């Protein structure tokens, strides 16, 4: 028998599919729905979020309280390259920071279709060396879904 958590996840995914599977849905509506859904995932206790601009790219930094990080993680959000933001992925980035005991930067990169391929990849590729140097720590690239694809392309 599936656990309560597994059943809840199944219901959430079915609801997500129903909410976003409409060929007539406007991209603005999809982005707003994704934001509303994902904002339900809260930040863990003892993780501080600060909005920052690092080497010209805006985003948010997540740092567990009372932790002197030994590494940085650049976390690129998912969202089919057309959705996602600091708002949608703050909870995930904060949990990653807490679990890894690291500082995590979640940048706001340009989204399609307003910024077609390869604009986001080119911007991040040009920006990454400056960010890495500014950290003064070893760093890791990470991402979920489309963000994972970007992280692999940047490697």
N, C-alpha and C positions, 0 to 999 in steps of 0.2 A: 504494500500500500504506500502511495506517495505521501511524503511529509506535508505538513501544513504549508511550509515555506515553498515546496515544489508546486503545490496546487495554486498558491497565491501567485507565483511567478507565471504559471501557465495562464491564469486568468488575465494577468497584466499583459502578457504577450498577445493574447487573443484580442484584448481591448485595444492595444496599440495597433494591431493589424487592421481592426475594424475602423479605427479613427483615422488611419493614414492611407488606407487602400481605397482611393477614389481618384480616378483619372481626371475628374473635373476639379479637384481641389487645387486652389491657388497656392503658390509657393509660400506666400506670406502667412496663410492660414496654417500650412504644414509646419512652418517654423515656429509659429506661436503655439500650436498644439504640442509640439515636441518640447518647447520650453516649459509649458505648464506641466506636462507629464514628468519631465526629468527634474524639475525644481522640487519635486516631492522627496527627493533623496537628500537628506540633510547632511550638514557637515558634522563630523564627529567632534566630541568635546575635546578641548585642549589642542586644537589646531587653529592657528591664526591665518586668516586670509587677508592679503593686502593687494589692492589694485596697483599695478606698476607699469611703467614703460621702460623696457630694457633695450637699449641700443635701437630705439625708435619703434619697437613693436609693443603694443599694449597687450595687457593680459592680467593675470592674477598669480601671486606667489602664495604658496601654502607651506606653512612651517609649523611642525608640532612644537608646543610650548616646552620650555626647559630642555631643548635639544640643540646641541651644537652639531649641525649636519656635517657628515663626512663626504657627501656627494650631492649633486644636483640631478634632478630628473626633468627633462623637457617632455611634457606630456601633451600630445596633439589629440584633440577631441575628434570623435567620429561624427557622423551625420550625413553620409553619402556625398561628401564634399560640398553639399548645398545647405546643410543645416548644422546646428550645434554652435556652442559659444561657451564663454565662461559660466554663464547662468545654467546651461544644461549639464555641464560636466564638473562643476565645483565640488559636488559631493564625492564623486569618484576620485578626483585629484587630491582632495583632502584625505580621503581614506588611504590612498597610495602613499601620501607623505607620512601619515601616521604609521602605517605598516612598515615602510622602508626606513623610517627615522631619517628622512631626507627632506631637503627643500624641493618643492615641485613647482615649476613654472608652467602655466597653462596659457599659451598665447592666443590672441584673437587673430586668426589668419583669414585672408580673403576667401569668400565663398562663391561657388558657381551658382547660377549662371552669370551673375554680374561680373565675375572675374573668372573667365574660362581657363581651362588647363592650358599651359602650365604655370599660370601666375602665382598660385599659392606655393607650389614647389620651388619656383625660382626665387620668390621673396624669402622663403625659409632657408633656402640654400645659401643665398647671399648673406643672410642675417646670422646664421648659425655660428660661424667662426667668431664674430663679435660677442655673441652671447656666451659662448664657451670661455672666451678669454675673460669676460667680465665676472664670471663665477669664481674663478680661482680654486675650483674644486673639480675632482673627476666628475664626469657627467654620463648619464644614460639617456637614450632616446626611447620613448614609449608612446603608445597610442592605442586607441580602440577603434576598430572598424576602419573607416576611411583614414583616421589619424594614424592607425597602425601602418597603413599603406604609405602614407607620407613619411613616417619614421623610417621605414625600410628603404624608401627611395633616397632619403637623406644620408643613409649609412655609407 
